[in-house]
Amino acid sequence: MPQVRTAEDFRAYARGRLIESRLTPNAISITGLVLNLAAAVLVTQQLFFLAGVAFIVGSVMDTLDGRYSRMSGKGTLFGAFLDSTLDRVEEGIVLTAVAWYFADRGDAVPAAACVLTAIGSLMVSYTRARAEALGVECKVGIATRPVRVVLLSIGLVFAKGAGVFDVELLAPAIYAMAALTAFTVGQRVLHVRGELRAMEVPGARGGAEDVTGARERRSLNPPTSREEDLARNDR
């Protein structure tokens, strides 16, 4: 081990060891999936504090895989696709477990709100993906994934029976997520509508050609690794 005198030396040493190791970005993504599965199981057992911890750590893994991919040069196109796919799966799994918990207690309203939140989260991601396929940048909106992670983490850690204060924030967190995801979808739809109108030229043919040109420019100028990293964690 080389002599480490400063924090920067230690970071450089640790970075080098990680890059030389067999650790891959996909392995980090899979670890995040396993932790979110554990969080879902813990929710069904009403071990909310532990579920919150597992969910938080799993979500941190989801942010690290892209950074590690860029830093190590081990990233692949399939890895970026897998990461984005698992993000949607993980969020849906935990929300499903929370919905089951409320339904099992006979709380129909928060259970339904979980379903609306899951749909809203998927639509937040879909509207951005579809907009970018049309050549429109679409990062607007309140309820991006980091915001949703923070809200759900607070709800789990401060759920009734979690042992952290005598409060019940799980249902309010779900209500907030349902409202904010719906609002964000609306924001993105209106944003894309405005952008597409601005791109159009007089005549339907010209407008179609302009949109097609934007798509071609996007295909000829693929996003950088930094842009891909932000896109994976900001849907």
N, C-alpha and C positions, 0 to 999 in steps of 0.2 A: 504493500500500500504506500503510495507516495506521501510525502509530508504535507499535511493539511494545516495551514496556519490561519486562514480566514474563512468566513462563511462562504465567500465566493469560491474559494478553493474546494470546499466541501461539496457545494452544489455542482461544480464542474466534475468532480470525482464521481459523485452519485450519478450524474447524467451519463458519464462515460460508461459506468458499470451497467446501467440500465440498457443502454444501446447495445452493449456487447452481450447482454443476456439473451435468453430465448423468449423473453416476454414479448408478446405481440399486442397491438391495439385490439385485435379481435378477442384476445384472452381477457383484456380489461372489460370489454363490452359484455362478454359472457358472465364475468364476475358480477357486473352490475345487474344483469338479469337474475342471477341466483339470489342476490341480496333482496331484490324486489319481490321475488317469489317467497322468500323467507318473511318479508314484511307482510305479504298478503296472508300467509298462514298464521302469523302472530296476531293479525287483526281478527281472524276468525276465532282465536282463542282469547280475545279481549285483552291481550298484552300490548296495549297501545304504546306505551313508552318505548318498549323494545322494538315494536313495529316502526315507530318513528325514527329510531336510531338506524335500523336496517335500511329504511327508505332513504334517509339522508345520505348514508354512506354509499348506497347503490347509485343515487343520483350524482354524487360527486364522481363516482367512477365514470358515469356517462359524460362528464365534462373533461375528464382526464384522458380518455381514449383518443380524442381528436388531437389534443395537445401533444400527447406522446407520439401519435402517428406523424405529426409534423416534425417534431424534434428528432426522432429516430430515423426517419426516412423509410419506415417499415409499412407505411400506409398503402392501401390498395383501393381501387375503385369499389371492389366488392365490400371491403371493410367499411367504407363510407356508407354504402347502401345498407349493410347489416346494422351499423350503428343507428341509423335513422329508423330502421324498421323496429329494432329492439326498444328504442325509446317509446314508440307508440304502444308496443306490447306491454312494457313494464307499467306504464301509466294506467293502461286499461285493466291490468291484473289487480293492482292495488285498489283502484276505484270499484272494481267488481267485488272485492272482499269487503270493502266498506259498505257497499250497497247490500250485500248479504247480511252484514251485521245489523243494519237498520231494519231490513225486512224481517229478520228473525225476531226482532223485538216488537214488530208490528208497527214500526214508524214508517208509514208509506211515503210521506212527503220527502224526508231526507233521502230515502232510498231512490225515489224518482229523480231527485236532484242529482244523485250520483250518475244515473243514466244520462241525464241531460249534460252533465259535466263531461262524461266520456265522449259523447257525440260532439260537443262543442270543442273539446281538445283535438279530436280528429279533424274537425272542420277548420280549425285554426291552421293546422299543418297543411291540409289539402288546399285551402285558398292560396296560401303562399306558393306551394308547389305548382299549382295550375297557373297562377299569375306569372311565375318565372318561366314556365313553358311557353308563355305568350310573349316573353321578352320584357315583362314588367317587374321591376324590383318591388317587393312587397314585405317590408319589415315593420310596417306600422302596426299599432295595436298594443293594448295593455297586457293582456294575458298570454305572454310568451311562456315558453316552457320553464325558464327559471322562476318566473312569478308563480306559476302553478305549483312548482315544487315547494317553494317557500310556504305558500298557503296550506298545502296538504300536510307538510311537515309540522306546522304549527298546530293544525287540527289534530294530528295523531299524538303529538307529545303532550298536548293539553286536553286530551279527550277525558271524558268522565271515567274514573277508575285507573287513569294512567299513573296516578300517584304524585303528579306535579301540580300543586295547589288544588283547590277544590272548585274546579271550573269545568265547563263543557264547551269546548270550542270546535269539536269535530263537525257537528252539523252546521254551525255558522260558516266554517271554512268551506264546506261543500256548497252552501248557498252562494257564497262570494265567488267561488270558482265557476259555478253554473252561470251566474249573471255576467261575470267578466269575459268568459269565453264567448258567450253569445254576442256581447258588445263588440269584442274583438273581431269576430267574423263579420259583423256589420261594417266595422271600420275598414276592413280589408276589401270587402265587396265594393264599397263606395270609392275607396282609393283606386282600385283597379279600373272601375268604371271611368273615373276621371282621367286616369293615365291613358287608357285606350282611346278615349275621345280626343285627347290632346295629340295622340299619335296619328289620328285619322286625317286624311286629306279629302277634299271634295270628291264625292263619287264613291260608291261602294267598292269598285275595283281598286281605286287608289288606296283606300283604307285597308283593304285586305293585303295589298302589296306592302304597305308600310309595316303592318304587324308581322308579315312573313319576313321582311327584311330585318326586323328586330330579333326574331328568332334565329335567323342565320348569323347575325352578328354575335349573338350569345354563343352559338355553337362554335364559331371561329375563335372566340375569346373565352375559353373555359375559365371558371373561377380559380383563384389561387388557393393554395392549401389553407391560408389564413381565412379566406372567405368561406371555404368549405367547412372549416372548424366552427366559425360563427354561425353558419347556416344550420349545422347539425344541432347546435345547442340553443337556438333562438327561434324555434318554430312554434 
